[in-house]
Each structure stands twice: as structure tokens, then as C-alpha cells.
Amino acid sequence: MDTITTERLILRNSRPEDAPDLLAYLREPGASCYLSLRLDDLAAAEAEATTRANSDEHIAVCLATTGRVIGDVFAMPEPPDTYSVG
């Protein structure tokens, strides 16, 4: 995807080096609907970050001032003509 930059945020493809930031917000998900995304340690976060980096389904949401990943959005195809987004 093309990176989108606003005054406060950057939306970009995920990268393997996002692992520490992923762990920071997925170690203890704030809502029960995200419990399946829970990451227990840096190794799990590194594996998840690598998976996300190899796909356009997840988009990293970063602070423009620091570049730190603070969340993500996703768009996953559901054939034949639908996407699941969140």
C-alpha cells in the first residue's frame, strides 16, 4: 500500500521491526474481542510482525511524531466480493 501521512498519524504496511510495539499493545488486549490476538512474549510478537509484513491485510497505525506503532487496522478478503474490516 502507499503510505498515508497526516499531521498526527502514519498509516503504512507492517514491518518485522514493529514487534516490540505490537507486544506493547497486544500483551494485554483492552477488549475481550481481541483476546485471540494476545501476544505473550517478544518471540510471538516477532512472528506476528513478520506475518503481517508479508501481507497487505494489516495496516500499521503509527504516531507521526515518533513512528511508534500504536495500533492497526485490517481488511481481509472474504470471497467472492466482500472484505472484513476492522
C-alpha positions in Angstrom: 0.0 0.0 0.0 1.0 3.6 -0.3 1.9 5.2 3.0 -0.7 7.8 4.2 0.7 10.6 6.4 -1.4 13.1 8.3 -0.4 15.7 10.9 -0.7 13.1 13.7 -0.7 9.6 12.1 1.1 7.5 9.6 -0.7 4.5 8.0 1.7 2.1 6.4 2.4 -1.6 5.8 3.5 -3.5 8.8 7.2 -4.3 9.2 9.1 -7.0 11.1 10.7 -4.3 13.3 7.2 -3.5 14.6 7.4 -6.4 17.0 8.1 -4.5 20.3 5.3 -2.1 19.6 2.9 -4.9 18.7 3.8 -6.6 22.0 3.2 -3.4 23.9 -0.4 -3.1 22.9 -1.3 -6.8 22.3 0.2 -8.2 25.5 -2.9 -7.3 27.4 -5.7 -6.5 25.0 -8.2 -4.0 26.4 -11.3 -5.6 25.0 -12.3 -9.3 25.1 -12.8 -9.4 21.3 -9.1 -9.0 20.9 -8.0 -11.8 23.3 -7.3 -14.1 20.3 -4.7 -11.6 19.2 -2.9 -11.7 22.6 0.9 -11.9 22.4 2.8 -13.5 25.3 6.3 -12.5 24.6 8.7 -10.9 22.1 9.2 -14.1 20.1 5.4 -14.3 19.5 5.4 -10.6 18.5 8.3 -11.1 16.1 6.4 -14.0 14.4 3.2 -11.9 14.2 5.1 -8.9 12.9 6.8 -10.9 10.2 3.4 -12.5 9.1 1.8 -9.0 8.9 4.8 -7.6 7.0 4.3 -10.2 4.3 0.7 -9.3 3.7 -1.3 -6.2 2.8 -4.2 -7.2 5.1 -2.9 -5.4 8.2 -2.0 -1.7 8.2 0.1 -0.3 11.0 -1.1 2.9 12.6 1.8 5.0 13.8 2.3 8.3 15.6 3.8 10.8 13.2 6.0 12.3 15.9 7.7 9.1 16.9 6.9 6.5 14.2 5.8 4.2 17.0 3.1 1.7 16.1 0.1 2.4 18.4 -2.5 0.1 16.6 -3.6 -1.4 13.4 -6.5 -1.8 11.0 -7.2 -4.7 8.8 -9.0 -5.5 5.6 -9.3 -9.2 4.8 -11.0 -10.5 1.6 -14.0 -12.8 2.0 -14.7 -14.3 -1.4 -16.5 -13.7 -3.6 -16.7 -10.0 -3.2 -16.6 -8.9 0.4 -14.0 -7.7 2.9 -13.9 -8.0 6.6 -12.5 -4.7 8.0 -11.7 -3.5 11.5 
